[in-house]
Amino acid sequence: MVKHQGYWEARYLGAYAFARYKKQMETSVRACEEKDGELLLVDVRGLTEFKPSTQERYEFGKYGAEISRNLERVAILLSEQQTDPDSLATLVARNRGLKVRAFTDRKAAVEWLLNG
């Protein structure tokens, strides 16, 4: 976890695996909460082989909303190759009450995170 002015950042690195990714989600949310953070930027650009299935993306959204209830906003930073054209994970999470958006531009992600 990296502290920035007004928000915390988690960076996910290494080869993608569904169970590992879910654990990283939980760890970063808990760390943010323990540090009294409410705004979290999750940078997954360092993940290799990031090609989750539709079912996995659905599970990310469902689980992310469940564990992030105490956070005000979450921004996900992805590379162009990692993006989901249907934005399924963020759609599922937003439908469950989480304020979350995915970005490929870091500046836009931070701007949204800090200013909604």
DAQUIMO-V420925 format. One record per pair of residues at least 12 apart in sequence whose ideal C-beta (glycine too) atoms are under 7 Angstrom apart, sorted by the first residue. I is the first residue (numbers start at 0). J is the second residue. Records with the same first field share a line. If there is no record, write none. Layout:
I = J ; J
This chain:
0 = 27 ; 30
5 = 38 ; 113
6 = 36 ; 38 ; 39 ; 40 ; 112 ; 113
7 = 31 ; 34 ; 36 ; 39
8 = 40 ; 42
9 = 27 ; 39 ; 41
10 = 42 ; 45
11 = 23 ; 41 ; 42 ; 43 ; 45 ; 46
12 = 45 ; 46
13 = 46 ; 47
14 = 47 ; 48
15 = 46 ; 47 ; 48 ; 49
17 = 51 ; 55
21 = 62
24 = 62 ; 63 ; 66
25 = 66
27 = 39 ; 41
28 = 66 ; 67 ; 70
31 = 70
32 = 69
37 = 70 ; 71
38 = 71 ; 72 ; 112 ; 113
39 = 70 ; 73
40 = 74 ; 76 ; 108 ; 109 ; 112
41 = 73 ; 75 ; 76
42 = 76
43 = 75 ; 76 ; 77 ; 81
44 = 76 ; 77 ; 78
49 = 81
53 = 87
56 = 83 ; 87 ; 88
57 = 87 ; 91
59 = 88
60 = 87 ; 88 ; 89 ; 90 ; 91 ; 92
61 = 91 ; 95
63 = 92 ; 97 ; 99
64 = 92 ; 95 ; 96 ; 97
67 = 97
71 = 98
72 = 98 ; 112 ; 115
73 = 97 ; 99
74 = 100 ; 102 ; 108 ; 111 ; 112
75 = 99 ; 101 ; 102
76 = 102 ; 105 ; 108
77 = 101 ; 103
78 = 103
79 = 103
82 = 101 ; 103
86 = 101
89 = 101
